[in-house]
Amino acid sequence: MTMLKISDNNRFLIHEDGTPFFWLGDTAWEMIHLLTREEIELYLRKRAAQG
């Protein structure tokens, strides 16, 4: 695994070799409003299994 650093323009994360680092994340902030309890539990079980 390579280390990350800040790009020269201070706007991005890049790998040590200068290639862009793609940051991917997700949230489930709205699930309380949109899903049933059963759907939430299924989602959380799936996410826990994915690590």
C-alpha positions as CSV (number, residue, x, y, z in Angstrom):
1,M,0.0,0.0,0.0
2,T,1.4,3.4,-0.9
3,M,1.2,6.5,1.2
4,L,-1.1,9.4,0.2
5,K,-0.1,13.0,0.0
6,I,-1.7,16.3,-0.8
7,S,-1.4,17.6,-4.3
8,D,0.7,20.6,-5.1
9,N,-2.4,22.8,-5.4
10,N,-3.6,21.5,-2.0
11,R,-7.0,20.4,-3.5
12,F,-6.6,16.7,-3.9
13,L,-5.2,13.5,-2.4
14,I,-2.7,11.7,-4.6
15,H,-0.5,8.6,-4.3
16,E,3.2,9.0,-3.7
17,D,3.8,8.6,-7.5
18,G,1.5,11.5,-8.3
19,T,-1.5,9.5,-9.6
20,P,-4.9,10.6,-8.3
21,F,-6.5,8.9,-5.3
22,F,-10.1,8.2,-5.9
23,W,-12.0,8.5,-2.6
24,L,-15.3,6.6,-2.5
25,G,-17.6,6.5,0.5
26,D,-21.2,6.3,1.2
27,T,-23.6,7.2,4.0
28,A,-27.1,6.0,5.0
29,W,-28.2,9.2,6.7
30,E,-31.7,9.1,5.1
31,M,-32.5,5.5,5.7
32,I,-34.3,6.3,8.9
33,H,-36.8,8.4,7.0
34,L,-37.1,6.2,3.9
35,L,-36.9,2.5,5.0
36,T,-38.8,0.2,7.2
37,R,-37.1,-1.3,10.3
38,E,-36.7,-4.6,8.4
39,E,-35.1,-2.9,5.4
40,I,-32.7,-1.1,7.8
41,E,-31.7,-4.3,9.5
42,L,-31.1,-6.0,6.2
43,Y,-29.0,-3.1,5.0
44,L,-26.9,-3.1,8.2
45,R,-26.4,-6.9,8.0
46,K,-25.2,-6.7,4.4
47,R,-22.8,-3.8,5.2
48,A,-21.4,-5.6,8.2
49,A,-20.8,-8.7,6.0
50,Q,-19.0,-6.6,3.5
51,G,-16.5,-5.3,6.1
